[in-house]
């Protein structure tokens, strides 16, 4: 049930974004658009409540509960930038807005971008692990929450790898390829 709810929440997240941007740019209703865009992160509240109720009512914690915590953390950390990304492209395509700026590919600007994204990943990790720790405490039975502890370890490894990749762009910055004319 939790996996189905995660999929439904992801779909609703993008439905609210598409509806909000459509209202804002195609129907020229910025207030309605803003209201719909605000609803996008509210789907996380539905998922959080459903997951907490399932665990509180004696459900065995499994990978889907961990996935729900990870989804909520990623949504909180990356949601605003995803909405901004979609908004810029929608404005360009449908409202004569400026062409979206491509992210930097080389040198220090690329390294700075990678560290900014790592910061979002660290926030996602903190939120996700906080939710997992809260669920473990709420259940209060280590035998029922081993899957959640496993998620904390997995998310920590993912964050460490992400940090190593960001560090590699700092230590070994990617350089633009030189082209030979002639």
Buried (B, 14 or more C-beta within 10 A) or exposed (E): EBEEBBEEBBEBBEBBBBBBBBBBBEEEBEEBBEBBBEBBBEBBEEBBEBBBEBBEEEBBBBBBBBBBBBBBBBBBBBBEEBBEEBBBBBBBEEEEBEEBEEEBEEEEEBBBBBBEBBEBBBBBBBBBBBBBBBBBEEBEEEEBBBBBBBBBEEBEEBBEEBBEEBBEBEEEBBEEEEEEEE
